[in-house]
Amino acid sequence: FSDKSRPYKDMRLLFERVAATTSARIESLHLMRDIKNLNAEIREKYALRGIELKFSEERYQSLVEDASDAIITSNLEGRITSWNRSAAKMFGYSLDEVIGKPIKELMPKRLWPEQKNLLGQINKGDEVHGWETTRLAKDGTEVPVEMSLSKIKDQLGKPVGVCAVIRNITERRQTERLQREKEQNIRKAYADTLSAYTGGRLVILTADEIAESFGKPITDIVDFYAYKDLSEIRASIARVMTQFFPDTALSNLVLATSEALTNAIKHASKGKFQIRKRNGVLQVVVSDNGPGIDFAMLPKATLMTGFSTKPSLGLGFTIMLDACDRVLLTTQPRDTRIVLEWHEEKSRARSLPDKVSLETR
C-alpha cells in the first residue's frame, strides 16, 4: 500500500482489536453469567439441603426426646453432652444439671472401673449390646439397667463421642426374682416330700449345699464319654473299696454307681466321676452338664418302680436308693450332681441279690 492508504490500514487494525476485545468481553460476560447462575444453583441446592438437614435434625431430636429409653451422649473424655427426657426421668437430673458432668457420676463407685473397660471396647471399634449393670439416680437409688453403647463419629468418620441407650429393667428383675422364689418354693416342697417319703434317704439340695456336703477327694476326677469307659471306673471303685472300705458290700456300690454313670451318658453324652470320703462316709460323685431333671417328673422317677422317660432318671434312681444309704441330688440345666453315700457301719450288712448284673447297661 502507499502512504495514503496507511490510515485505512491502521483503522482496520483498530477495528480488529476492538472486535477481539469485544468478543473476549462477551465471552467473559457469558462466563460470569454462567458462574452467577451456577452460584445461584449451588445456593439453592445448599438451601434445600439445609432445610432437609434441619428437618432431619428436628426429626432426630423428636425421636430421641420421645424415646422411652434413656439416651445419653458423652464426649471422648466421658463428659455428658446430651440427655433426653427419659434420662431425666430415670435419674432425676435436669439437662442443665448434667451437661458437662462426668458420666461416671451416674455409676456406683464400685463400678467405676467398668466405665474404663466399656470405653476401651468402644475405642477398639466394638459395640456393646444388652449389658446388664447398675446405675445411680440423683437420690442415691441404684437402678438396674440394660445398656447398649456405640461410637459417635463426625462427617469425616472421626470418633467424637459415645451414645448410650439405657433401659430400666427394675420390673424385669422383680419378675425374675418372684419367678425364682416360686421355683424355690416348689423345689422345697418336692424336696421335703421326697425326703419324708424315703425316710431322709433322698435329699434334694442346691448347688452350694451339695458342694458343702463333699468330703475330701480320694481319687482324681475322671471324665467319661461312652459306655466302654465304665469298666475302668468299676475297676477303680474296686481298688478304692479294698483300700478304704473293705467291709462294704462291693456289689451295691458298683451297681448304684453304674446306674448313675449310665444316666449321665444317656442324657448328657458324658460326665465326671470322683470318689470322696467324709467322716466314715464313702461318697461317689457323678456329675453332668445335661438338661437337668424336670422336678415335675422327679416324684414318679424316684417313687414309682419301673417308671422311665428320657428326661427322668427312671428305674436307675430306684436302684440307687435301694443300694445306697443316702442319695444327694442337685439338678438344673447344665449342672446335675448326684452323690451316692455309704456309711461304713451301716453298709457292712447290706447287699443286693448276687444275681444283679454289674455289667454296663
Buried (B, 14 or more C-beta within 10 A) or exposed (E): EEEEEEEEEEEEEEEEEEEEEEEEEEEEEEEEEEEEEEEEEEEEEEEEEEEEEEEEEEEEEEEBEEBEBBBBBBBBEBBBBBBBBBBBEBBBBEEEBBEEBBBBBBBBEEBEEBBEEBBEBBEEEEEBEEBEBEBBEBEEEEBBBBBBBBBBEEEEEEBEBBBBBBBBBEEEEEEEEEEEEEEEEEBEEBBEBBBEEBEEBBBBBBEEEBEEBBBEEBBEEBEBEEBEBBEEBBEBBEEBBEEEBEEBBBBBBBBBBBBBBBBBBBBBEBBBBBBBBEEEBBBBBBBBBBBBBEBEBBBBBBBBEEBBEEBBBBBBBBBBBBBBBBBBBBBBEEBBBBBBBBBBEBBBEBBBEEEBEBEBB
